[in-house]
Amino acid sequence: MKNLLAALVLFCAAPALATVDEFGGFSQYADSGSLKPFTRDLGGILGSSTFHSGRSLGFSGFDIGASYAAQFYPSKGDAILQSNGVKSFGLPWVQADIGLPFKIDGFIRGISYQGLTVAGGGLRYGLYAPSDKPWTPQVLASVVGDSVVHQDFSASHFGADLVASMGNATVTPYVGAGFDRTRLEAHNSVLDPALDGTSATTLESRFTAGVRLKPFQFTYIDAAYNFMHGQSGAEAGLGVRF
């Protein structure tokens, strides 16, 4: 358990260890052919790390944590990342959730990272009443919206998911399926100045399979594999949940 916890801490700390400015190559490498693949890759990351259980919090419950979502390789045609020497890339998050009446959870999240500022939030609705009975199936629907600002581009993202899980006090496997709609507008392309002011929109699927572990009371760690628009990725997180 200690080794797993150390590995997850390292994974979440990966952004701090990064030496490549992942999104800094936009101005230098963006052209009409790369705009849509870049939008697709950004949207998949924005849609990740929004859930780690199919159980709603319940009224007055809360969850606060940090996570990191990554895609292992840029999509084919994403010359903005590829030409900048980016291989694996992703975003860290800080997120806070609160349980509301009627099996609804609300959450906010955000980060400022390598010149990229993201702010977002969303709602979840539990299809079943929250239950702590071991191996009781739990299902929820989730929606999230994000606003992205960078000196060279801006973007908006909307995602929706259906999540299912069941487990006990120690381990909870979960699966989720959803989609990401992302719209990106270019503001500064040195390579192709005619691109400034143009936009690209993508609508892509995303699938997640993961597990949440509870090594201590109220404390959890989670890790998952993501399959986004035909690309593989992963996410991991640490947090407290009441």
HELIX and SHEET records of a PDB file:
HELIX    1   1 LYS A    2  CYS A   12  1                                  11    
HELIX    2   2 ALA A   14  LEU A   17  1                                   4    
HELIX    3   3 PHE A   26  TYR A   29  1                                   4    
HELIX    4   4 LEU A   35  GLY A   47  1                                  13    
HELIX    5   5 ALA A   79  GLN A   82  1                                   4    
HELIX    6   6 PRO A  193  LEU A  195  5                                   3    
SHEET    1   A11 PHE A  62  GLN A  71  0                                        
SHEET    2   A11 PHE A  89  LEU A 100 -1                                        
SHEET    3   A11 ILE A 104  TYR A 113 -1                                        
SHEET    4   A11 LEU A 116  GLY A 126 -1                                        
SHEET    5   A11 GLN A 138  VAL A 149 -1                                        
SHEET    6   A11 PHE A 153  SER A 165 -1                                        
SHEET    7   A11 VAL A 171  ALA A 186 -1                                        
SHEET    8   A11 SER A 199  PHE A 216 -1                                        
SHEET    9   A11 THR A 219  MET A 228 -1                                        
SHEET   10   A11 GLN A 231  ARG A 241 -1                                        
SHEET   11   A11 PHE A  62  GLN A  71 -1                                        
END                                                                             
